Amino acid sequence: MATEIINERLLYPHYEIIRGAKVRFPSADLTHCDIVGRIMFSIGKHLIENKRGYLYSNVYVRFDDENIFVPDFSVVLKEHEQLLANRRYIFGVPDMVVEVLSYSTRKNDLTVKKDTYEAQGVREYWIVNPWDKSVMVYLLRDGKYFLDDVYILLDEKNLALLDDEERATVKNAIPVSIVDGLSIPLEFVFSWGY
């Protein structure tokens, strides 16, 4: 009985409110956490060094009573710090949200959560796919998301299949559009350990 309770708490320690329904989600695995940590480190370092904003992981983002999400992490720029006034959660629309796909959250991250982030006005939304080592970057323009690009870490085998012209178009880093002068190398995002 105690093991079942422990396992239940490990698998489902959090919940979100998605379109008024309570949805539980499991704890992240190590790969998921490593990817989140690497992206957060890169963006957080830039925000701190330039005094540009704040970065939060696994914190509630309350859009309204029907939509209270817990993104893998959110960025709130300095000019929108009033969203952090209660110091318990983000009340309103962060500037950027990143979700790393997992088998249990994939459907919501790609559909209802993406649609909600768009409708609420999140300026930049990244969907990170750990299985194919890709990042889909959506940017908000005139109230609608457009797919800026899909950044894929190609291994040597796949790079060898490309001709010189195709190889020249391969993008090795993901630009962060909400801040100037920051790109994150794909190899860093998807490397394991040091």
Contacts in CASP RR format, 6 or more apart in sequence:
PFRMAT RR
TARGET T0000
AUTHOR 0000-0000-0000
METHOD contacts of the structure
MODEL  1
MATEIINERLLYPHYEIIRGAKVRFPSADLTHCDIVGRIMFSIGKHLIEN
KRGYLYSNVYVRFDDENIFVPDFSVVLKEHEQLLANRRYIFGVPDMVVEV
LSYSTRKNDLTVKKDTYEAQGVREYWIVNPWDKSVMVYLLRDGKYFLDDV
YILLDEKNLALLDDEERATVKNAIPVSIVDGLSIPLEFVFSWGY
10 26 0 8 1.000
10 27 0 8 1.000
11 26 0 8 1.000
11 27 0 8 1.000
12 24 0 8 1.000
12 25 0 8 1.000
12 26 0 8 1.000
13 26 0 8 1.000
13 27 0 8 1.000
14 24 0 8 1.000
14 25 0 8 1.000
14 58 0 8 1.000
14 70 0 8 1.000
15 22 0 8 1.000
15 23 0 8 1.000
15 24 0 8 1.000
15 25 0 8 1.000
16 22 0 8 1.000
16 23 0 8 1.000
16 25 0 8 1.000
16 68 0 8 1.000
16 69 0 8 1.000
16 70 0 8 1.000
17 23 0 8 1.000
17 65 0 8 1.000
17 66 0 8 1.000
17 67 0 8 1.000
17 68 0 8 1.000
17 69 0 8 1.000
18 67 0 8 1.000
18 69 0 8 1.000
18 108 0 8 1.000
18 112 0 8 1.000
18 113 0 8 1.000
18 116 0 8 1.000
19 66 0 8 1.000
19 67 0 8 1.000
19 112 0 8 1.000
19 116 0 8 1.000
20 65 0 8 1.000
20 66 0 8 1.000
20 67 0 8 1.000
23 108 0 8 1.000
25 70 0 8 1.000
25 104 0 8 1.000
25 105 0 8 1.000
26 102 0 8 1.000
26 104 0 8 1.000
28 36 0 8 1.000
28 72 0 8 1.000
28 100 0 8 1.000
28 102 0 8 1.000
29 102 0 8 1.000
31 130 0 8 1.000
31 192 0 8 1.000
32 72 0 8 1.000
32 100 0 8 1.000
32 102 0 8 1.000
32 130 0 8 1.000
34 192 0 8 1.000
34 193 0 8 1.000
35 100 0 8 1.000
35 128 0 8 1.000
35 130 0 8 1.000
35 189 0 8 1.000
35 190 0 8 1.000
36 57 0 8 1.000
36 72 0 8 1.000
36 73 0 8 1.000
36 98 0 8 1.000
36 100 0 8 1.000
37 57 0 8 1.000
38 184 0 8 1.000
38 188 0 8 1.000
38 189 0 8 1.000
38 191 0 8 1.000
39 73 0 8 1.000
39 98 0 8 1.000
39 126 0 8 1.000
39 128 0 8 1.000
39 184 0 8 1.000
39 189 0 8 1.000
40 55 0 8 1.000
40 57 0 8 1.000
40 73 0 8 1.000
42 182 0 8 1.000
42 184 0 8 1.000
42 188 0 8 1.000
43 55 0 8 1.000
43 75 0 8 1.000
43 96 0 8 1.000
43 176 0 8 1.000
43 179 0 8 1.000
43 182 0 8 1.000
43 184 0 8 1.000
44 55 0 8 1.000
46 52 0 8 1.000
46 176 0 8 1.000
46 179 0 8 1.000
46 181 0 8 1.000
46 182 0 8 1.000
47 53 0 8 1.000
47 54 0 8 1.000
47 55 0 8 1.000
47 75 0 8 1.000
47 179 0 8 1.000
50 179 0 8 1.000
51 78 0 8 1.000
52 77 0 8 1.000
52 78 0 8 1.000
52 179 0 8 1.000
53 75 0 8 1.000
53 76 0 8 1.000
53 77 0 8 1.000
53 78 0 8 1.000
53 81 0 8 1.000
54 75 0 8 1.000
54 76 0 8 1.000
54 77 0 8 1.000
54 78 0 8 1.000
54 81 0 8 1.000
54 84 0 8 1.000
55 73 0 8 1.000
55 74 0 8 1.000
55 75 0 8 1.000
55 76 0 8 1.000
56 73 0 8 1.000
56 74 0 8 1.000
56 76 0 8 1.000
56 90 0 8 1.000
57 72 0 8 1.000
57 73 0 8 1.000
58 70 0 8 1.000
58 72 0 8 1.000
58 73 0 8 1.000
59 70 0 8 1.000
59 74 0 8 1.000
59 89 0 8 1.000
59 90 0 8 1.000
60 68 0 8 1.000
60 69 0 8 1.000
60 70 0 8 1.000
60 88 0 8 1.000
60 89 0 8 1.000
60 90 0 8 1.000
61 68 0 8 1.000
61 69 0 8 1.000
61 70 0 8 1.000
61 71 0 8 1.000
61 74 0 8 1.000
61 89 0 8 1.000
61 90 0 8 1.000
61 92 0 8 1.000
61 94 0 8 1.000
61 97 0 8 1.000
62 68 0 8 1.000
62 89 0 8 1.000
62 90 0 8 1.000
62 91 0 8 1.000
62 92 0 8 1.000
63 69 0 8 1.000
63 92 0 8 1.000
63 93 0 8 1.000
63 116 0 8 1.000
63 120 0 8 1.000
67 116 0 8 1.000
67 120 0 8 1.000
69 113 0 8 1.000
69 116 0 8 1.000
71 94 0 8 1.000
71 97 0 8 1.000
71 98 0 8 1.000
71 99 0 8 1.000
72 98 0 8 1.000
72 99 0 8 1.000
72 100 0 8 1.000
72 128 0 8 1.000
73 97 0 8 1.000
73 98 0 8 1.000
74 90 0 8 1.000
74 94 0 8 1.000
74 96 0 8 1.000
74 97 0 8 1.000
74 98 0 8 1.000
75 94 0 8 1.000
75 95 0 8 1.000
75 96 0 8 1.000
75 97 0 8 1.000
75 178 0 8 1.000
76 83 0 8 1.000
76 84 0 8 1.000
76 90 0 8 1.000
76 94 0 8 1.000
76 95 0 8 1.000
77 95 0 8 1.000
77 178 0 8 1.000
77 179 0 8 1.000
80 93 0 8 1.000
80 94 0 8 1.000
80 95 0 8 1.000
83 90 0 8 1.000
83 91 0 8 1.000
83 92 0 8 1.000
83 93 0 8 1.000
83 94 0 8 1.000
84 90 0 8 1.000
85 91 0 8 1.000
92 120 0 8 1.000
93 120 0 8 1.000
93 121 0 8 1.000
93 122 0 8 1.000
94 122 0 8 1.000
95 122 0 8 1.000
95 123 0 8 1.000
95 124 0 8 1.000
95 178 0 8 1.000
96 122 0 8 1.000
96 123 0 8 1.000
96 124 0 8 1.000
96 125 0 8 1.000
96 126 0 8 1.000
96 176 0 8 1.000
96 178 0 8 1.000
97 117 0 8 1.000
97 122 0 8 1.000
97 124 0 8 1.000
97 125 0 8 1.000
97 126 0 8 1.000
98 125 0 8 1.000
98 126 0 8 1.000
98 128 0 8 1.000
99 105 0 8 1.000
99 109 0 8 1.000
99 113 0 8 1.000
99 125 0 8 1.000
99 126 0 8 1.000
99 127 0 8 1.000
99 128 0 8 1.000
100 128 0 8 1.000
100 130 0 8 1.000
101 109 0 8 1.000
101 110 0 8 1.000
101 127 0 8 1.000
101 128 0 8 1.000
101 129 0 8 1.000
101 130 0 8 1.000
101 131 0 8 1.000
109 127 0 8 1.000
110 127 0 8 1.000
114 125 0 8 1.000
114 127 0 8 1.000
114 138 0 8 1.000
114 145 0 8 1.000
117 125 0 8 1.000
117 145 0 8 1.000
118 125 0 8 1.000
118 138 0 8 1.000
118 140 0 8 1.000
118 143 0 8 1.000
118 144 0 8 1.000
118 145 0 8 1.000
121 140 0 8 1.000
121 143 0 8 1.000
122 140 0 8 1.000
123 139 0 8 1.000
123 140 0 8 1.000
123 177 0 8 1.000
123 178 0 8 1.000
124 137 0 8 1.000
124 138 0 8 1.000
124 139 0 8 1.000
124 140 0 8 1.000
124 176 0 8 1.000
124 177 0 8 1.000
124 178 0 8 1.000
125 137 0 8 1.000
125 138 0 8 1.000
125 140 0 8 1.000
125 145 0 8 1.000
126 135 0 8 1.000
126 136 0 8 1.000
126 137 0 8 1.000
126 138 0 8 1.000
126 174 0 8 1.000
127 135 0 8 1.000
127 136 0 8 1.000
127 138 0 8 1.000
128 134 0 8 1.000
128 135 0 8 1.000
128 189 0 8 1.000
129 135 0 8 1.000
129 136 0 8 1.000
130 190 0 8 1.000
132 152 0 8 1.000
133 152 0 8 1.000
133 153 0 8 1.000
133 186 0 8 1.000
133 190 0 8 1.000
134 150 0 8 1.000
134 151 0 8 1.000
134 152 0 8 1.000
134 153 0 8 1.000
135 150 0 8 1.000
135 151 0 8 1.000
135 174 0 8 1.000
135 186 0 8 1.000
135 189 0 8 1.000
136 147 0 8 1.000
136 150 0 8 1.000
137 147 0 8 1.000
137 148 0 8 1.000
137 149 0 8 1.000
137 150 0 8 1.000
137 151 0 8 1.000
137 174 0 8 1.000
137 177 0 8 1.000
138 145 0 8 1.000
138 146 0 8 1.000
138 147 0 8 1.000
138 148 0 8 1.000
139 145 0 8 1.000
139 146 0 8 1.000
139 148 0 8 1.000
139 177 0 8 1.000
148 177 0 8 1.000
149 171 0 8 1.000
151 171 0 8 1.000
151 173 0 8 1.000
151 174 0 8 1.000
151 186 0 8 1.000
152 186 0 8 1.000
153 186 0 8 1.000
153 187 0 8 1.000
153 189 0 8 1.000
153 190 0 8 1.000
154 162 0 8 1.000
154 170 0 8 1.000
159 167 0 8 1.000
159 170 0 8 1.000
162 170 0 8 1.000
171 186 0 8 1.000
172 185 0 8 1.000
172 186 0 8 1.000
172 187 0 8 1.000
173 183 0 8 1.000
173 184 0 8 1.000
173 185 0 8 1.000
173 186 0 8 1.000
174 183 0 8 1.000
174 184 0 8 1.000
174 186 0 8 1.000
174 189 0 8 1.000
175 181 0 8 1.000
175 182 0 8 1.000
175 183 0 8 1.000
176 182 0 8 1.000
176 183 0 8 1.000
176 184 0 8 1.000
END
